[in-house]
Amino acid sequence: MESIVPLHIPHDFEEDMAKKSEIYVLPVSLNNEAAYQDCIHIMDEYERYINRWYSKTGRGTDQN
């Protein structure tokens, strides 16, 4: 199969994918995932974290 399966498939994001990834751990949220309101709260928290990290990289438009 080595002769058939390519090692690399060219794509538009090759430059970005070649960069080292940074790992961010999301904090534990003490909410009940079974309750709709708590799920909304969890997603709001995660959205704030992700937006903050994205803006710290200089790639986001929202500067928190």
mmCIF file of the N, C-alpha and C atoms, coordinates in Angstrom:
data_MODEL
# 
_entry.id   MODEL 
# 
loop_
_atom_site.group_PDB 
_atom_site.id 
_atom_site.type_symbol 
_atom_site.label_atom_id 
_atom_site.label_alt_id 
_atom_site.label_comp_id 
_atom_site.label_asym_id 
_atom_site.label_entity_id 
_atom_site.label_seq_id 
_atom_site.pdbx_PDB_ins_code 
_atom_site.Cartn_x 
_atom_site.Cartn_y 
_atom_site.Cartn_z 
_atom_site.occupancy 
_atom_site.B_iso_or_equiv 
_atom_site.pdbx_formal_charge 
_atom_site.auth_seq_id 
_atom_site.auth_comp_id 
_atom_site.auth_asym_id 
_atom_site.auth_atom_id 
_atom_site.pdbx_PDB_model_num 
ATOM 1   N N  . MET A 1 1  ? 0.815   -1.203 0.000  1.00 0.00 ? 1  MET A N  1 
ATOM 2   C CA . MET A 1 1  ? 0.000   0.000  0.000  1.00 0.00 ? 1  MET A CA 1 
ATOM 3   C C  . MET A 1 1  ? 0.859   1.266  0.000  1.00 0.00 ? 1  MET A C  1 
ATOM 4   N N  . GLU A 1 2  ? 2.134   1.166  0.392  1.00 0.00 ? 2  GLU A N  1 
ATOM 5   C CA . GLU A 1 2  ? 2.985   2.348  0.461  1.00 0.00 ? 2  GLU A CA 1 
ATOM 6   C C  . GLU A 1 2  ? 3.109   3.051  -0.888 1.00 0.00 ? 2  GLU A C  1 
ATOM 7   N N  . SER A 1 3  ? 3.079   2.305  -1.960 1.00 0.00 ? 3  SER A N  1 
ATOM 8   C CA . SER A 1 3  ? 3.210   2.922  -3.282 1.00 0.00 ? 3  SER A CA 1 
ATOM 9   C C  . SER A 1 3  ? 1.910   3.617  -3.712 1.00 0.00 ? 3  SER A C  1 
ATOM 10  N N  . ILE A 1 4  ? 0.802   3.288  -3.072 1.00 0.00 ? 4  ILE A N  1 
ATOM 11  C CA . ILE A 1 4  ? -0.495  3.857  -3.443 1.00 0.00 ? 4  ILE A CA 1 
ATOM 12  C C  . ILE A 1 4  ? -0.875  5.033  -2.538 1.00 0.00 ? 4  ILE A C  1 
ATOM 13  N N  . VAL A 1 5  ? -0.640  4.905  -1.247 1.00 0.00 ? 5  VAL A N  1 
ATOM 14  C CA . VAL A 1 5  ? -1.035  5.929  -0.283 1.00 0.00 ? 5  VAL A CA 1 
ATOM 15  C C  . VAL A 1 5  ? 0.062   7.001  -0.210 1.00 0.00 ? 5  VAL A C  1 
ATOM 16  N N  . PRO A 1 6  ? -0.272  8.262  -0.520 1.00 0.00 ? 6  PRO A N  1 
ATOM 17  C CA . PRO A 1 6  ? 0.751   9.316  -0.480 1.00 0.00 ? 6  PRO A CA 1 
ATOM 18  C C  . PRO A 1 6  ? 1.113   9.698  0.961  1.00 0.00 ? 6  PRO A C  1 
ATOM 19  N N  . LEU A 1 7  ? 2.350   10.155 1.159  1.00 0.00 ? 7  LEU A N  1 
ATOM 20  C CA . LEU A 1 7  ? 2.775   10.618 2.469  1.00 0.00 ? 7  LEU A CA 1 
ATOM 21  C C  . LEU A 1 7  ? 2.206   11.999 2.768  1.00 0.00 ? 7  LEU A C  1 
ATOM 22  N N  . HIS A 1 8  ? 1.973   12.785 1.731  1.00 0.00 ? 8  HIS A N  1 
ATOM 23  C CA . HIS A 1 8  ? 1.467   14.137 1.918  1.00 0.00 ? 8  HIS A CA 1 
ATOM 24  C C  . HIS A 1 8  ? 0.484   14.477 0.800  1.00 0.00 ? 8  HIS A C  1 
ATOM 25  N N  . ILE A 1 9  ? -0.615  15.112 1.168  1.00 0.00 ? 9  ILE A N  1 
ATOM 26  C CA . ILE A 1 9  ? -1.603  15.580 0.191  1.00 0.00 ? 9  ILE A CA 1 
ATOM 27  C C  . ILE A 1 9  ? -1.535  17.107 0.191  1.00 0.00 ? 9  ILE A C  1 
ATOM 28  N N  . PRO A 1 10 ? -1.181  17.727 -0.927 1.00 0.00 ? 10 PRO A N  1 
ATOM 29  C CA . PRO A 1 10 ? -1.095  19.196 -0.989 1.00 0.00 ? 10 PRO A CA 1 
ATOM 30  C C  . PRO A 1 10 ? -2.446  19.846 -0.678 1.00 0.00 ? 10 PRO A C  1 
ATOM 31  N N  . HIS A 1 11 ? -2.406  20.963 0.079  1.00 0.00 ? 11 HIS A N  1 
ATOM 32  C CA . HIS A 1 11 ? -3.633  21.675 0.427  1.00 0.00 ? 11 HIS A CA 1 
ATOM 33  C C  . HIS A 1 11 ? -3.316  23.140 0.706  1.00 0.00 ? 11 HIS A C  1 
ATOM 34  N N  . ASP A 1 12 ? -4.357  23.956 0.865  1.00 0.00 ? 12 ASP A N  1 
ATOM 35  C CA . ASP A 1 12 ? -4.200  25.405 1.032  1.00 0.00 ? 12 ASP A CA 1 
ATOM 36  C C  . ASP A 1 12 ? -3.611  25.810 2.383  1.00 0.00 ? 12 ASP A C  1 
ATOM 37  N N  . PHE A 1 13 ? -3.644  24.948 3.363  1.00 0.00 ? 13 PHE A N  1 
ATOM 38  C CA . PHE A 1 13 ? -3.215  25.299 4.718  1.00 0.00 ? 13 PHE A CA 1 
ATOM 39  C C  . PHE A 1 13 ? -1.879  24.672 5.106  1.00 0.00 ? 13 PHE A C  1 
ATOM 40  N N  . GLU A 1 14 ? -1.053  24.330 4.132  1.00 0.00 ? 14 GLU A N  1 
ATOM 41  C CA . GLU A 1 14 ? 0.225   23.673 4.404  1.00 0.00 ? 14 GLU A CA 1 
ATOM 42  C C  . GLU A 1 14 ? 1.124   24.516 5.305  1.00 0.00 ? 14 GLU A C  1 
ATOM 43  N N  . GLU A 1 15 ? 1.188   25.809 5.059  1.00 0.00 ? 15 GLU A N  1 
ATOM 44  C CA . GLU A 1 15 ? 2.056   26.687 5.838  1.00 0.00 ? 15 GLU A CA 1 
ATOM 45  C C  . GLU A 1 15 ? 1.611   26.740 7.302  1.00 0.00 ? 15 GLU A C  1 
ATOM 46  N N  . ASP A 1 16 ? 0.311   26.903 7.530  1.00 0.00 ? 16 ASP A N  1 
ATOM 47  C CA . ASP A 1 16 ? -0.204  26.942 8.900  1.00 0.00 ? 16 ASP A CA 1 
ATOM 48  C C  . ASP A 1 16 ? -0.047  25.593 9.597  1.00 0.00 ? 16 ASP A C  1 
ATOM 49  N N  . MET A 1 17 ? -0.259  24.524 8.875  1.00 0.00 ? 17 MET A N  1 
ATOM 50  C CA . MET A 1 17 ? -0.175  23.191 9.477  1.00 0.00 ? 17 MET A CA 1 
ATOM 51  C C  . MET A 1 17 ? 1.269   22.817 9.803  1.00 0.00 ? 17 MET A C  1 
ATOM 52  N N  . ALA A 1 18 ? 2.238   23.461 9.162  1.00 0.00 ? 18 ALA A N  1 
ATOM 53  C CA . ALA A 1 18 ? 3.646   23.162 9.419  1.00 0.00 ? 18 ALA A CA 1 
ATOM 54  C C  . ALA A 1 18 ? 4.145   23.808 10.713 1.00 0.00 ? 18 ALA A C  1 
ATOM 55  N N  . LYS A 1 19 ? 3.398   24.782 11.244 1.00 0.00 ? 19 LYS A N  1 
ATOM 56  C CA . LYS A 1 19 ? 3.798   25.467 12.467 1.00 0.00 ? 19 LYS A CA 1 
ATOM 57  C C  . LYS A 1 19 ? 3.485   24.603 13.684 1.00 0.00 ? 19 LYS A C  1 
ATOM 58  N N  . LYS A 1 20 ? 4.271   24.818 14.735 1.00 0.00 ? 20 LYS A N  1 
ATOM 59  C CA . LYS A 1 20 ? 4.067   24.081 15.975 1.00 0.00 ? 20 LYS A CA 1 
ATOM 60  C C  . LYS A 1 20 ? 2.745   24.497 16.611 1.00 0.00 ? 20 LYS A C  1 
ATOM 61  N N  . SER A 1 21 ? 1.982   23.520 17.063 1.00 0.00 ? 21 SER A N  1 
ATOM 62  C CA . SER A 1 21 ? 0.705   23.773 17.721 1.00 0.00 ? 21 SER A CA 1 
ATOM 63  C C  . SER A 1 21 ? 0.928   24.090 19.191 1.00 0.00 ? 21 SER A C  1 
ATOM 64  N N  . GLU A 1 22 ? 0.067   24.927 19.736 1.00 0.00 ? 22 GLU A N  1 
ATOM 65  C CA . GLU A 1 22 ? 0.075   25.183 21.165 1.00 0.00 ? 22 GLU A CA 1 
ATOM 66  C C  . GLU A 1 22 ? -1.160  24.520 21.761 1.00 0.00 ? 22 GLU A C  1 
ATOM 67  N N  . ILE A 1 23 ? -0.973  23.877 22.898 1.00 0.00 ? 23 ILE A N  1 
ATOM 68  C CA . ILE A 1 23 ? -2.056  23.163 23.560 1.00 0.00 ? 23 ILE A CA 1 
ATOM 69  C C  . ILE A 1 23 ? -2.592  24.023 24.703 1.00 0.00 ? 23 ILE A C  1 
ATOM 70  N N  . TYR A 1 24 ? -3.902  24.189 24.755 1.00 0.00 ? 24 TYR A N  1 
ATOM 71  C CA . TYR A 1 24 ? -4.564  24.916 25.831 1.00 0.00 ? 24 TYR A CA 1 
ATOM 72  C C  . TYR A 1 24 ? -5.569  23.981 26.489 1.00 0.00 ? 24 TYR A C  1 
ATOM 73  N N  . VAL A 1 25 ? -5.510  23.915 27.798 1.00 0.00 ? 25 VAL A N  1 
ATOM 74  C CA . VAL A 1 25 ? -6.424  23.054 28.545 1.00 0.00 ? 25 VAL A CA 1 
ATOM 75  C C  . VAL A 1 25 ? -7.597  23.909 29.021 1.00 0.00 ? 25 VAL A C  1 
ATOM 76  N N  . LEU A 1 26 ? -8.797  23.477 28.691 1.00 0.00 ? 26 LEU A N  1 
ATOM 77  C CA . LEU A 1 26 ? -9.976  24.184 29.160 1.00 0.00 ? 26 LEU A CA 1 
ATOM 78  C C  . LEU A 1 26 ? -10.205 23.848 30.625 1.00 0.00 ? 26 LEU A C  1 
ATOM 79  N N  . PRO A 1 27 ? -10.538 24.829 31.441 1.00 0.00 ? 27 PRO A N  1 
ATOM 80  C CA . PRO A 1 27 ? -10.748 24.560 32.859 1.00 0.00 ? 27 PRO A CA 1 
ATOM 81  C C  . PRO A 1 27 ? -12.037 23.771 33.089 1.00 0.00 ? 27 PRO A C  1 
ATOM 82  N N  . VAL A 1 28 ? -12.097 23.128 34.233 1.00 0.00 ? 28 VAL A N  1 
ATOM 83  C CA . VAL A 1 28 ? -13.296 22.390 34.621 1.00 0.00 ? 28 VAL A CA 1 
ATOM 84  C C  . VAL A 1 28 ? -14.381 23.391 34.980 1.00 0.00 ? 28 VAL A C  1 
ATOM 85  N N  . SER A 1 29 ? -15.556 23.192 34.431 1.00 0.00 ? 29 SER A N  1 
ATOM 86  C CA . SER A 1 29 ? -16.690 24.055 34.732 1.00 0.00 ? 29 SER A CA 1 
ATOM 87  C C  . SER A 1 29 ? -17.648 23.287 35.632 1.00 0.00 ? 29 SER A C  1 
ATOM 88  N N  . LEU A 1 30 ? -17.931 23.851 36.789 1.00 0.00 ? 30 LEU A N  1 
ATOM 89  C CA . LEU A 1 30 ? -18.789 23.163 37.760 1.00 0.00 ? 30 LEU A CA 1 
ATOM 90  C C  . LEU A 1 30 ? -20.265 23.446 37.479 1.00 0.00 ? 30 LEU A C  1 
ATOM 91  N N  . ASN A 1 31 ? -20.707 22.973 36.332 1.00 0.00 ? 31 ASN A N  1 
ATOM 92  C CA . ASN A 1 31 ? -22.104 23.120 35.917 1.00 0.00 ? 31 ASN A CA 1 
ATOM 93  C C  . ASN A 1 31 ? -22.633 21.747 35.531 1.00 0.00 ? 31 ASN A C  1 
ATOM 94  N N  . ASN A 1 32 ? -23.929 21.602 35.541 1.00 0.00 ? 32 ASN A N  1 
ATOM 95  C CA . ASN A 1 32 ? -24.577 20.341 35.212 1.00 0.00 ? 32 ASN A CA 1 
ATOM 96  C C  . ASN A 1 32 ? -24.863 20.305 33.706 1.00 0.00 ? 32 ASN A C  1 
ATOM 97  N N  . GLU A 1 33 ? -24.158 19.410 32.993 1.00 0.00 ? 33 GLU A N  1 
ATOM 98  C CA . GLU A 1 33 ? -24.346 19.335 31.537 1.00 0.00 ? 33 GLU A CA 1 
ATOM 99  C C  . GLU A 1 33 ? -25.735 18.840 31.138 1.00 0.00 ? 33 GLU A C  1 
ATOM 100 N N  . ALA A 1 34 ? -26.469 18.276 32.085 1.00 0.00 ? 34 ALA A N  1 
ATOM 101 C CA . ALA A 1 34 ? -27.802 17.770 31.791 1.00 0.00 ? 34 ALA A CA 1 
ATOM 102 C C  . ALA A 1 34 ? -28.845 18.890 31.777 1.00 0.00 ? 34 ALA A C  1 
ATOM 103 N N  . ALA A 1 35 ? -28.492 20.045 32.324 1.00 0.00 ? 35 ALA A N  1 
ATOM 104 C CA . ALA A 1 35 ? -29.419 21.173 32.361 1.00 0.00 ? 35 ALA A CA 1 
ATOM 105 C C  . ALA A 1 35 ? -29.106 22.127 31.213 1.00 0.00 ? 35 ALA A C  1 
ATOM 106 N N  . TYR A 1 36 ? -30.119 22.536 30.492 1.00 0.00 ? 36 TYR A N  1 
ATOM 107 C CA . TYR A 1 36 ? -29.952 23.397 29.327 1.00 0.00 ? 36 TYR A CA 1 
ATOM 108 C C  . TYR A 1 36 ? -29.238 24.691 29.697 1.00 0.00 ? 36 TYR A C  1 
ATOM 109 N N  . GLN A 1 37 ? -29.674 25.365 30.759 1.00 0.00 ? 37 GLN A N  1 
ATOM 110 C CA . GLN A 1 37 ? -29.068 26.641 31.169 1.00 0.00 ? 37 GLN A CA 1 
ATOM 111 C C  . GLN A 1 37 ? -27.588 26.479 31.491 1.00 0.00 ? 37 GLN A C  1 
ATOM 112 N N  . ASP A 1 38 ? -27.234 25.377 32.145 1.00 0.00 ? 38 ASP A N  1 
ATOM 113 C CA . ASP A 1 38 ? -25.836 25.145 32.477 1.00 0.00 ? 38 ASP A CA 1 
ATOM 114 C C  . ASP A 1 38 ? -25.008 24.864 31.219 1.00 0.00 ? 38 ASP A C  1 
ATOM 115 N N  . CYS A 1 39 ? -25.588 24.165 30.253 1.00 0.00 ? 39 CYS A N  1 
ATOM 116 C CA . CYS A 1 39 ? -24.878 23.930 28.984 1.00 0.00 ? 39 CYS A CA 1 
ATOM 117 C C  . CYS A 1 39 ? -24.587 25.246 28.278 1.00 0.00 ? 39 CYS A C  1 
ATOM 118 N N  . ILE A 1 40 ? -25.548 26.141 28.279 1.00 0.00 ? 40 ILE A N  1 
ATOM 119 C CA . ILE A 1 40 ? -25.351 27.464 27.678 1.00 0.00 ? 40 ILE A CA 1 
ATOM 120 C C  . ILE A 1 40 ? -24.237 28.213 28.409 1.00 0.00 ? 40 ILE A C  1 
ATOM 121 N N  . HIS A 1 41 ? -24.246 28.116 29.744 1.00 0.00 ? 41 HIS A N  1 
ATOM 122 C CA . HIS A 1 41 ? -23.209 28.772 30.552 1.00 0.00 ? 41 HIS A CA 1 
ATOM 123 C C  . HIS A 1 41 ? -21.821 28.196 30.236 1.00 0.00 ? 41 HIS A C  1 
ATOM 124 N N  . ILE A 1 42 ? -21.711 26.885 30.124 1.00 0.00 ? 42 ILE A N  1 
ATOM 125 C CA . ILE A 1 42 ? -20.444 26.228 29.794 1.00 0.00 ? 42 ILE A CA 1 
ATOM 126 C C  . ILE A 1 42 ? -19.944 26.696 28.436 1.00 0.00 ? 42 ILE A C  1 
ATOM 127 N N  . MET A 1 43 ? -20.833 26.722 27.446 1.00 0.00 ? 43 MET A N  1 
ATOM 128 C CA . MET A 1 43 ? -20.431 27.142 26.103 1.00 0.00 ? 43 MET A CA 1 
ATOM 129 C C  . MET A 1 43 ? -20.005 28.612 26.084 1.00 0.00 ? 43 MET A C  1 
ATOM 130 N N  . ASP A 1 44 ? -20.693 29.454 26.839 1.00 0.00 ? 44 ASP A N  1 
ATOM 131 C CA . ASP A 1 44 ? -20.301 30.865 26.938 1.00 0.00 ? 44 ASP A CA 1 
ATOM 132 C C  . ASP A 1 44 ? -18.912 31.008 27.540 1.00 0.00 ? 44 ASP A C  1 
ATOM 133 N N  . GLU A 1 45 ? -18.629 30.235 28.605 1.00 0.00 ? 45 GLU A N  1 
ATOM 134 C CA . GLU A 1 45 ? -17.303 30.270 29.220 1.00 0.00 ? 45 GLU A CA 1 
ATOM 135 C C  . GLU A 1 45 ? -16.233 29.853 28.218 1.00 0.00 ? 45 GLU A C  1 
ATOM 136 N N  . TYR A 1 46 ? -16.454 28.741 27.533 1.00 0.00 ? 46 TYR A N  1 
ATOM 137 C CA . TYR A 1 46 ? -15.474 28.235 26.577 1.00 0.00 ? 46 TYR A CA 1 
ATOM 138 C C  . TYR A 1 46 ? -15.269 29.211 25.427 1.00 0.00 ? 46 TYR A C  1 
ATOM 139 N N  . GLU A 1 47 ? -16.334 29.845 24.987 1.00 0.00 ? 47 GLU A N  1 
ATOM 140 C CA . GLU A 1 47 ? -16.211 30.824 23.907 1.00 0.00 ? 47 GLU A CA 1 
ATOM 141 C C  . GLU A 1 47 ? -15.322 31.994 24.340 1.00 0.00 ? 47 GLU A C  1 
ATOM 142 N N  . ARG A 1 48 ? -15.490 32.458 25.573 1.00 0.00 ? 48 ARG A N  1 
ATOM 143 C CA . ARG A 1 48 ? -14.649 33.544 26.085 1.00 0.00 ? 48 ARG A CA 1 
ATOM 144 C C  . ARG A 1 48 ? -13.183 33.123 26.140 1.00 0.00 ? 48 ARG A C  1 
ATOM 145 N N  . TYR A 1 49 ? -12.913 31.910 26.642 1.00 0.00 ? 49 TYR A N  1 
ATOM 146 C CA . TYR A 1 49 ? -11.532 31.424 26.698 1.00 0.00 ? 49 TYR A CA 1 
ATOM 147 C C  . TYR A 1 49 ? -10.916 31.348 25.303 1.00 0.00 ? 49 TYR A C  1 
ATOM 148 N N  . ILE A 1 50 ? -11.634 30.757 24.375 1.00 0.00 ? 50 ILE A N  1 
ATOM 149 C CA . ILE A 1 50 ? -11.106 30.574 23.027 1.00 0.00 ? 50 ILE A CA 1 
ATOM 150 C C  . ILE A 1 50 ? -10.866 31.917 22.349 1.00 0.00 ? 50 ILE A C  1 
ATOM 151 N N  . ASN A 1 51 ? -11.798 32.852 22.491 1.00 0.00 ? 51 ASN A N  1 
ATOM 152 C CA . ASN A 1 51 ? -11.611 34.184 21.909 1.00 0.00 ? 51 ASN A CA 1 
ATOM 153 C C  . ASN A 1 51 ? -10.400 34.886 22.511 1.00 0.00 ? 51 ASN A C  1 
ATOM 154 N N  . ARG A 1 52 ? -10.215 34.743 23.819 1.00 0.00 ? 52 ARG A N  1 
ATOM 155 C CA . ARG A 1 52 ? -9.067  35.372 24.484 1.00 0.00 ? 52 ARG A CA 1 
ATOM 156 C C  . ARG A 1 52 ? -7.762  34.782 23.957 1.00 0.00 ? 52 ARG A C  1 
ATOM 157 N N  . TRP A 1 53 ? -7.688  33.449 23.854 1.00 0.00 ? 53 TRP A N  1 
ATOM 158 C CA . TRP A 1 53 ? -6.469  32.809 23.358 1.00 0.00 ? 53 TRP A CA 1 
ATOM 159 C C  . TRP A 1 53 ? -6.210  33.186 21.904 1.00 0.00 ? 53 TRP A C  1 
ATOM 160 N N  . TYR A 1 54 ? -7.246  33.229 21.100 1.00 0.00 ? 54 TYR A N  1 
ATOM 161 C CA . TYR A 1 54 ? -7.106  33.566 19.693 1.00 0.00 ? 54 TYR A CA 1 
ATOM 162 C C  . TYR A 1 54 ? -6.591  34.993 19.537 1.00 0.00 ? 54 TYR A C  1 
ATOM 163 N N  . SER A 1 55 ? -7.101  35.909 20.347 1.00 0.00 ? 55 SER A N  1 
ATOM 164 C CA . SER A 1 55 ? -6.641  37.300 20.242 1.00 0.00 ? 55 SER A CA 1 
ATOM 165 C C  . SER A 1 55 ? -5.211  37.444 20.759 1.00 0.00 ? 55 SER A C  1 
ATOM 166 N N  . LYS A 1 56 ? -4.795  36.624 21.738 1.00 0.00 ? 56 LYS A N  1 
ATOM 167 C CA . LYS A 1 56 ? -3.413  36.679 22.220 1.00 0.00 ? 56 LYS A CA 1 
ATOM 168 C C  . LYS A 1 56 ? -2.423  36.276 21.142 1.00 0.00 ? 56 LYS A C  1 
ATOM 169 N N  . THR A 1 57 ? -2.858  35.454 20.206 1.00 0.00 ? 57 THR A N  1 
ATOM 170 C CA . THR A 1 57 ? -1.963  35.049 19.119 1.00 0.00 ? 57 THR A CA 1 
ATOM 171 C C  . THR A 1 57 ? -1.830  36.145 18.069 1.00 0.00 ? 57 THR A C  1 
ATOM 172 N N  . GLY A 1 58 ? -2.660  37.189 18.183 1.00 0.00 ? 58 GLY A N  1 
ATOM 173 C CA . GLY A 1 58 ? -2.612  38.274 17.217 1.00 0.00 ? 58 GLY A CA 1 
ATOM 174 C C  . GLY A 1 58 ? -3.441  38.017 15.978 1.00 0.00 ? 58 GLY A C  1 
ATOM 175 N N  . ARG A 1 59 ? -4.239  36.975 16.011 1.00 0.00 ? 59 ARG A N  1 
ATOM 176 C CA . ARG A 1 59 ? -5.026  36.623 14.825 1.00 0.00 ? 59 ARG A CA 1 
ATOM 177 C C  . ARG A 1 59 ? -6.489  37.002 14.972 1.00 0.00 ? 59 ARG A C  1 
ATOM 178 N N  . GLY A 1 60 ? -6.921  37.359 16.172 1.00 0.00 ? 60 GLY A N  1 
ATOM 179 C CA . GLY A 1 60 ? -8.326  37.689 16.388 1.00 0.00 ? 60 GLY A CA 1 
ATOM 180 C C  . GLY A 1 60 ? -8.585  39.171 16.256 1.00 0.00 ? 60 GLY A C  1 
ATOM 181 N N  . THR A 1 61 ? -9.812  39.529 15.954 1.00 0.00 ? 61 THR A N  1 
ATOM 182 C CA . THR A 1 61 ? -10.176 40.940 15.853 1.00 0.00 ? 61 THR A CA 1 
ATOM 183 C C  . THR A 1 61 ? -10.697 41.461 17.178 1.00 0.00 ? 61 THR A C  1 
ATOM 184 N N  . ASP A 1 62 ? -11.142 40.551 18.045 1.00 0.00 ? 62 ASP A N  1 
ATOM 185 C CA . ASP A 1 62 ? -11.669 40.928 19.360 1.00 0.00 ? 62 ASP A CA 1 
ATOM 186 C C  . ASP A 1 62 ? -10.528 40.918 20.358 1.00 0.00 ? 62 ASP A C  1 
ATOM 187 N N  . GLN A 1 63 ? -10.111 42.071 20.836 1.00 0.00 ? 63 GLN A N  1 
ATOM 188 C CA . GLN A 1 63 ? -9.011  42.173 21.779 1.00 0.00 ? 63 GLN A CA 1 
ATOM 189 C C  . GLN A 1 63 ? -9.544  42.227 23.201 1.00 0.00 ? 63 GLN A C  1 
ATOM 190 N N  . ASN A 1 64 ? -9.637  41.073 23.880 1.00 0.00 ? 64 ASN A N  1 
ATOM 191 C CA . ASN A 1 64 ? -10.142 40.991 25.259 1.00 0.00 ? 64 ASN A CA 1 
ATOM 192 C C  . ASN A 1 64 ? -9.050  41.309 26.237 1.00 0.00 ? 64 ASN A C  1 
# 
